[in-house]
Structure formats: structure tokens, C-alpha cells
């Protein structure tokens, strides 16, 4: 801040002293040139020519010369302004460095008084604190639920969503998974409803699977759920809503109610394999 103030004052002073007289000096120079020209003319033709005065210089000077004089004055003033600014900044910086080297600190910092007398005393009262009591206490360690089925090891997954409607209908998907040699997985809403355990969930908050065939039954197909699918599985989507996002990524899309379609599909597979329902 101090450097800026000094730079402004110096610049103003330079412009006041050296900037304003530039035009007058230029006019005086032209007057001298005019007088010299008149003297030479007298010697040449024997006539007396009155030298031009300052007023005559102003009158007879062309309009093209005046901007040039003013331009020179402005250039001189700007040059002095820049020189003053650079000079003041450099001087301020050098002064700060010299101060830091001389006193071993920057302005505004002070060394401690090592020779100052110490009047206080240190009293150890740690024994008066007594036994420390923690605000937290250990209860137990809960091991993550392993589940009875590891969905990450199955090549075929029959995955169910809200479209299964209730827990009793989960058996419909389980029957289809059994005849196909796969396992039942699910989306998060099914886990939140306590219809299946957490170990069956597929998605960003569940498990990441890499099956060969993935049957998405009654689920919308949110990006959180699809984040749990890796590789390039063959996706079969079954949903009664034709605008469900799952159809955008499915290889095969079937618009139907899973509560009607899945039992029919299970029966067809059993007939083909020659397996009867228990």
C-alpha cells in the first residue's frame, strides 16, 4: 500500500514538472527556428523579414504539427509515469528485503524477549483428573451376511424388482431360476422391503455380477442397478411398462406382467426338458 502511494505521488510530481512544459518548449523551439529562417532570408535577398513571435507560430503552424507536439508531450509524460512507478516499486521491494535481512524477520513480526523474567510456575494436576471415561463403548462386531447363495458365481440370474409385488411371489422367480440352473437376484427395493437378503442385491450399493444371461423381471433399470452389471451379459427385460428404461439396454424386451409370464415360461422350459413340477 505504501509503495502504491509513493508511486502515485512521484508520478504526479513528474507529470507536473516535466509533462506540462513540453508543449511550451516545443513552441519555443519553433519560434527559434522561425527567427533563424528569417535571418537567412534577410541575408539572401536584402529585405528585412520580421521574426515570427510565439503568437505567429501558433497562427501559422499547420494542424498536422500540433498533434505531433501534443503526442510528444503525452509520450514524455507516460514515459515518466512508468519510470516513476517502476522506480518506486523497486525501491520499496529492496527496502523490504534489506529490512528482512537486517533484522531477520519480515515487517510485523517480532522476536520473543528471551531475557524477560518468568513469573509463573508449572503445576502438575494430572492426578486430580481421575479415571478417564470414554464416551463410546464396544458392543459387538457384525460380520457381513454371506447369504445362502453367491450370485457372483452364477452364469444365469433371474433378477426381480418391485414388479414382484410381495414376498410370497418371490417363489415364482425361484422356480424359474431352478429350471434354468441359475439363481435369484434382486434390486434394492426388494431388499428394503425385506423380501430377500442383502447378499442378493445387484447394483452400486450391492454386488457386482458378471453373468452370461441376466433376466430383469419387473424392474425399471436405474443406472444404480445397471452399475452392478459387468461384462457383456445377454439381458432379457420383462416389464409391463413399455417405457421402462431397462428396455433401452436389453437385448430382448418383453412387455408383460411378470406374475403371469414367469410361470408360463417355467412350464415351457419344464416341458422342453421333460421335467414335471414337484
C-alpha positions in Angstrom: 0.0 0.0 0.0 2.8 2.4 0.9 4.6 1.6 -2.4 1.4 2.5 -4.3 1.1 5.8 -2.6 4.7 6.7 -3.2 4.4 5.7 -6.8 1.3 7.9 -7.3 2.9 10.9 -5.7 6.1 10.5 -7.7 4.2 10.1 -10.9 2.1 13.1 -10.3 5.2 15.2 -9.5 7.0 14.1 -12.6 4.0 14.9 -14.8 3.5 18.3 -13.2 7.1 19.3 -13.5 8.1 17.7 -16.8 4.8 16.9 -18.6 3.1 20.3 -18.9 6.1 22.3 -20.1 6.6 20.0 -23.1 4.2 21.9 -25.4 5.7 25.3 -24.4 9.2 24.1 -25.1 8.1 22.8 -28.5 6.6 26.2 -29.3 9.7 28.0 -28.2 11.8 25.7 -30.4 9.6 26.5 -33.4 10.0 30.2 -32.7 13.7 29.9 -32.7 13.6 28.1 -36.0 11.4 30.8 -37.5 13.8 33.5 -36.4 16.7 31.7 -37.9 14.8 31.3 -41.1 14.0 35.0 -41.2 17.7 35.9 -40.7 18.8 33.7 -43.5 16.1 35.2 -45.8 17.4 38.8 -45.0 20.9 37.8 -46.0 19.7 36.2 -49.2 17.5 39.0 -50.7 18.5 42.1 -48.7 15.0 42.6 -47.3 14.2 42.7 -43.7 11.8 40.0 -42.5 10.3 40.3 -39.1 10.9 37.3 -37.0 7.9 35.2 -36.0 6.7 35.5 -32.5 5.1 32.9 -30.3 1.7 34.1 -31.4 2.6 33.9 -35.0 4.0 30.4 -34.6 0.6 29.4 -33.2 -1.2 31.1 -36.0 0.9 29.8 -38.9 1.6 26.4 -37.6 -0.3 23.8 -39.5 -2.9 21.5 -37.9 -0.6 18.5 -38.7 2.2 19.8 -36.5 0.1 20.4 -33.4 -0.9 16.8 -32.8 2.7 15.8 -33.2 3.7 18.2 -30.5 1.0 17.1 -28.2 1.8 13.4 -29.0 5.4 14.0 -28.0 4.3 15.6 -24.8 2.0 12.7 -23.9 4.7 10.2 -24.7 7.1 12.0 -22.5 4.5 12.2 -19.7 3.7 8.5 -19.9 7.3 7.5 -20.0 8.0 9.5 -16.9 4.9 7.9 -15.2 6.1 4.4 -16.0 9.6 5.2 -14.9 8.3 6.6 -11.6 6.1 3.5 -11.0 8.9 1.0 -11.7 11.4 3.0 -9.6 9.1 3.3 -6.6 8.2 -0.4 -6.7 11.8 -1.5 -7.0 12.8 0.8 -4.1 10.0 -0.5 -1.9 11.0 -4.1 -2.7 14.6 -3.5 -2.0 13.8 -1.8 1.3 11.7 -4.7 2.4 14.4 -7.2 1.6 17.0 -5.1 3.3 14.8 -4.9 6.4 14.3 -8.6 6.5 18.0 -9.4 6.2 19.0 -6.8 8.7 16.5 -7.8 11.4 16.0 -11.4 10.5 12.2 -11.1 10.2 9.5 -9.6 8.0 7.7 -6.4 8.9 5.1 -7.0 11.5 6.9 -9.9 13.2 8.7 -9.6 16.4 11.3 -11.8 18.2 10.5 -13.1 21.7 12.1 -11.5 24.6 14.4 -14.3 25.8 15.7 -12.2 28.7 12.2 -11.4 30.1 11.7 -12.7 33.6 9.3 -15.7 34.1 7.0 -15.2 37.0 4.6 -18.1 36.5 5.1 -21.7 37.7 4.0 -25.1 36.2 1.8 -27.1 38.5 1.1 -30.8 37.6 -2.6 -31.6 38.4 -2.9 -34.6 36.1 -3.5 -36.9 39.2 -6.6 -34.9 40.1 -8.3 -35.8 36.8 -9.1 -39.4 37.9 -10.0 -42.2 35.6 -10.9 -41.3 32.0 -14.3 -42.3 30.8 -14.8 -42.9 27.1 -17.9 -41.7 25.5 -18.0 -44.7 23.3 -18.0 -48.3 24.2 -17.6 -51.5 22.2 -20.8 -53.5 21.7 -20.1 -56.2 19.1 -18.7 -57.0 15.7 -21.3 -57.6 13.0 -20.0 -59.8 10.2 -21.4 -59.1 6.7 -24.1 -61.5 5.8 -22.8 -64.1 3.5 -26.1 -65.5 2.4 -27.0 -68.9 1.2 -26.3 -68.2 -2.5 -23.4 -66.4 -4.0 -24.9 -64.6 -7.0 -21.4 -63.6 -8.3 -20.7 -67.3 -9.3 -23.8 -67.9 -11.3 -23.9 -67.7 -15.1 -27.7 -67.2 -15.1 -29.5 -64.7 -12.9 -33.3 -64.2 -12.6 -33.4 -60.7 -11.0 -36.6 -59.3 -9.6 -37.7 -55.8 -8.8 -40.8 -54.0 -7.5 -42.9 -55.8 -10.1 -42.9 -58.9 -7.9 -45.3 -57.0 -5.7 -44.9 -59.1 -2.5 -42.7 -61.6 -0.7 -44.9 -64.6 -1.5 -44.4 -64.1 -5.2 -40.6 -64.5 -4.9 -41.1 -68.2 -5.2 -42.3 -67.6 -8.8 -38.8 -66.3 -9.7 -37.1 -69.0 -7.7 -38.9 -71.8 -9.7 -37.8 -70.3 -13.0 -34.2 -69.9 -11.7 -34.2 -73.6 -10.6 -35.3 -75.0 -14.0 -32.7 -72.7 -15.8 -29.9 -73.7 -13.4 -29.4 -70.1 -12.1 -30.1 -68.1 -9.0 -32.4 -65.3 -7.9 -31.1 -61.8 -7.5 -32.9 -58.5 -7.0 -32.8 -54.7 -6.9 -32.6 -52.5 -3.9 -36.4 -52.0 -3.3 -36.8 -55.8 -2.8 -34.0 -55.7 -0.1 -35.6 -52.6 1.5 -38.9 -54.4 1.7 -37.2 -57.4 3.4 -38.3 -59.8 0.7 -34.7 -61.0 0.0 -31.4 -60.6 1.9 -28.8 -58.0 1.1 -26.5 -60.6 -0.4 -28.9 -61.0 -3.4 -28.8 -57.3 -4.3 -27.2 -56.2 -7.6 -26.1 -52.6 -8.1 -23.8 -49.9 -6.9 -24.9 -50.4 -3.3 -25.0 -54.2 -3.7 -22.8 -56.7 -5.5 -21.2 -56.6 -8.9 -22.0 -59.6 -11.1 -20.9 -60.9 -14.4 -23.4 -63.4 -15.7 -23.9 -64.7 -19.2 -27.7 -64.3 -19.1 -29.5 -61.7 -17.0 -33.3 -61.7 -16.7 -34.5 -58.3 -15.4 -38.0 -59.0 -14.2 -40.3 -56.2 -13.1 -37.6 -53.6 -12.6 -37.2 -50.2 -14.1 -33.4 -50.5 -14.8 -32.0 -47.5 -12.9 -28.3 -46.6 -13.5 -27.5 -47.6 -9.9 -28.7 -51.1 -10.6 -27.1 -51.4 -14.0 -23.8 -50.3 -12.4 -23.6 -53.8 -10.9 -23.6 -55.5 -14.3 -20.2 -56.1 -15.8 -19.0 -57.9 -18.9 -21.5 -58.2 -21.7 -24.4 -60.3 -20.4 -27.4 -61.2 -22.6 -30.1 -59.1 -21.0 -33.8 -60.1 -21.2 -36.1 -57.5 -19.8 -39.7 -58.2 -18.8 -41.9 -55.3 -17.7 -45.5 -54.3 -18.2 -44.4 -50.7 -18.7 -43.3 -50.3 -22.3 -41.4 -47.1 -21.4 -39.3 -48.6 -18.7 -35.6 -47.6 -19.1 -34.5 -51.2 -18.9 -35.7 -51.8 -22.5 -33.0 -49.3 -23.7 -30.2 -51.7 -22.7 -32.0 -55.0 -23.1 -31.2 -57.5 -25.9 -34.7 -58.8 -25.7 -37.7 -56.9 -24.4 -41.0 -58.4 -23.4 -43.9 -56.2 -22.4 -46.0 -58.3 -20.0 -46.8 -58.9 -16.3 -44.1 -61.0 -14.7 -46.7 -62.7 -12.4 -48.3 -64.2 -15.5 -45.3 -64.5 -17.8 -42.8 -66.2 -15.4 -45.0 -69.2 -14.5 -45.8 -69.7 -18.2 -42.1 -69.6 -19.1 -41.2 -72.0 -16.3 -43.8 -74.5 -17.6 -42.5 -74.3 -21.2 -38.9 -74.9 -20.1 -40.0 -77.9 -18.0 -41.9 -79.3 -20.9 -38.9 -79.0 -23.2 -36.6 -80.6 -20.6 -39.2 -83.2 -19.7 -39.2 -82.2 -16.1 -42.5 -82.1 -14.2 -43.3 -79.7 -11.3 -42.9 -81.1 -7.8 
